[in-house]
């Protein structure tokens, strides 16, 4: 990505901010940032940083930033927030859990990673990361294992037993063969035993059941963010039972028999699930009963992590709105007997999270407005950036602008979502007298007056007039593809 980073190093503001990262604490404010240009700036500022966090105001904005930043870093991960208001829903997909645990895996392996998330994701209560790490299991050929012990262990780790593994988070047991589909793997693994000793480990295709690759070992990561061993489960069950009895007495004293009955059913169903099924799924709403000292995902990242805040003022507003919605909803559930008192405090407050972020190394990316309370700016910078005008399928207008930029000595990068289309586009531009070429070499620099066409995508294009550098997205030329509506 040298072609993208090199021009930004010519800006004195960028180099000064880079010199501050990791050395100071607080929020460095940069105004003048727009749309997809934020991902470009983050990539340049965060060059050389092992851990980066990009914080967005909502899930939609987080997804857009994630898609833009993936062009610069294919290993970037999305960490969605968990909605505790609907934690009791019976029908759910483990896709959200899969995305979140992928981040936990990257942190456990201590590999460099960039994570895109929302303020709501910061506010979720989590079990201590160190305890979660202790439950990562490695199975190697030649070591002994007990299938009975592993049946219990896989349940504790959040895996669901099935006759045949079909999706992530499932396991199957047939004789001396154990099939497990970890959430962190693309394919399930088959472990065959010879007596009590592991004879072979291999990955296989879930649909055809055909072997893919022989393995020397496999790491089984938990399929849940809430792990309950016997000691923790029993201690939590007693707390829930006491809380349920206390709530029933209060409701009966107020002659609210219907609410008392609901609380009784809630406590009994939770007790049965813990005692009979030993299944942690669906118990995230009771996390504080099992782990009285919960943590935030922020606590799982090292102190030298660089955090990029997309529009800090909006982040604070969205966090306050999420907190208020959760508090009001849980208070209503508590009054009607649908929740226990310990379930109403599953989020860190907005004020607490903002205070903790201000104690880290943060960069606030703003379009126009200055950051205000509760944020505190520790240095302010301004960049001159403009959006690229849409061309609405007009190749003539594109050529006209490119010729103007060529005469002014601009460096231009044009992104194409198709390699074949990118090559043809470079040829068409050369036919119009422009110095255009197609390449995928990351180290190739763009010279003044040149147009580099490369494979990639971005939501919008942007221009840095101070350094005469322009990035044009294919969507600026042809517009965004619209999804066809299904016929009724």
C-alpha positions, 0 to 999 in steps of 0.5 A, a space after each residue: 500500500 506504498 502508493 497510498 501511504 507515501 503521499 500522506 507522509 508529505 503532510 506535516 500534520 500526519 507526520 506530527 500525529 504519527 510521532 505522538 501515537 503511543 507516547 501520549 494519552 488522550 484524544 487527538 482531533 483531526 477535522 476535515 475527514 470525509 467518508 472513505 478517506 477516513 479508512 485511508 488516513 487510519 491506514 497511514 496513521 496506524 502503520 506499524 501499530 500492532 493493535 488498532 481499534 476503529 469505533 463507529 456510531 452504529 452497526 451500519 457505519 461500522 460495516 461501511 468502515 470495515 468494508 473500506 478498511 478491508 482494502 488496506 488490511 484484509 485481516 481486519 475483523 468486525 466485532 458486532 455488539 451483543 443486544 442484551 435486550 433480546 438475549 432470551 430469544 430462542 431462535 438465533 444464529 451463531 454468526 454474531 458469536 462467530 465474529 466476536 470469537 474471531 476477535 478473541 482468537 486473534 487476541 489470544 494468539 497475540 497476532 496484529 489485528 485491526 478491529 472495527 466495532 461500535 460504542 455499544 460493543 465496548 459497553 457489553 459486559 464480558 467474562 474475564 479474558 484470562 479465564 476464557 483463554 484458559 479453556 482453549 484446548 489443544 489436541 495432538 496425535 498420540 496423546 490420551 483423551 477420554 470421550 466422556 470427559 470431552 462430551 462434558 467439556 464441549 458442552 461447557 465450551 458452548 458446543 451443541 451435540 448433533 448426529 452429524 456436524 453441519 455448521 460451526 459450533 456443533 460436535 458429533 460422537 460415533 464410537 471412537 470418532 469425535 467430529 468437532 466444528 470450531 467456530 474459528 475454522 472453515 472446516 470441521 475436524 475428525 479425531 479418531 481414537 485407538 483405545 484412549 489414544 488419538 490416532 489421527 486428526 484431519 479436516 473434512 468437508 461438512 457436506 461430502 464428509 470427505 477428508 481434506 488435510 491431515 493435521 498434527 494437532 488442532 486447537 479447540 476454541 470455546 464456541 461461547 463467550 460465557 463458559 461455566 465450569 461446575 464451580 462457577 455454575 453452582 455459585 451462579 445458580 445459588 445467587 440466581 435462586 436467592 435473587 428469585 426468592 427475594 423478588 417473589 417475596 417483594 411481589 407477594 407483599 405488594 399483592 402482585 401474584 402474576 409477577 411473582 409467578 413469572 419470577 418463579 418460573 424464570 428462576 426455575 427454568 434457569 436452575 433446570 438449564 444449569 443442573 440438567 443440561 449444563 448448557 451456557 447458551 442463552 445465559 448471557 443475560 445472567 453473566 454478572 451472577 457467574 462473574 461478578 467482576 466483568 470486563 469490557 472488550 477494551 480491557 482485552 487489548 494492550 495499552 499500546 493499542 491505537 483507537 480511532 474514533 469516527 465522529 466522537 460527538 456522535 459516538 457519545 450520543 449513540 452510547 448514551 441512547 443505547 444505555 438509556 434504551 437498555 436501562 428503560 427496557 430492563 426496568 420495565 422487565 424487572 417491574 413485570 417479573 420478566 428479569 432479576 435485579 442482577 440482569 439490569 446492569 449488563 452494560 458499562 455506562 457511557 460516561 465510564 467508557 468515554 472516561 476510559 477511552 480518554 485515558 488511552 491513545 485515541 485519534 478523533 476523526 471529524 468532518 466539521 465540528 470540534 469534539 465537545 464534552 464528555 470528550 477532551 481534545 489533547 491537540 487539534 489538527 486540520 486536513 483539507 480533503 474534498 469529495 470526488 464529484 460523481 460522473 454518472 456513467 459519463 466517461 467524457 467527464 472523467 477524461 476531462 477531469 483526469 486531463 485537468 489533473 494531469 496538467 496540474 501534476 496530480 497523482 491519481 489512483 483509480 480503483 476497479 472492482 474487477 481486474 479485467 475491467 481495470 485493465 480495459 479501463 487503463 487502455 481506454 484512458 491511454 487511448 485518450 492521451 492519458 498516462 494510465 497503467 494497471 498494476 497490483 504491485 503494492 510498492 509501485 509509487 505514482 508519479 505526478 501526471 500518472 494514473 494508477 489503475 488497481 484492483 480494489 473498492 471503496 465507497 467514495 473517492 476523495 482528493 487531497 488538494 494540498 499534496 495533489 493526490 486523488 483516489 477515484 472509486 468505480 462507484 464514482 464513475 458508474 454509481 453503486 450497484 442496486 440490488 434487484 427487488 424480489 418479485 412477490 
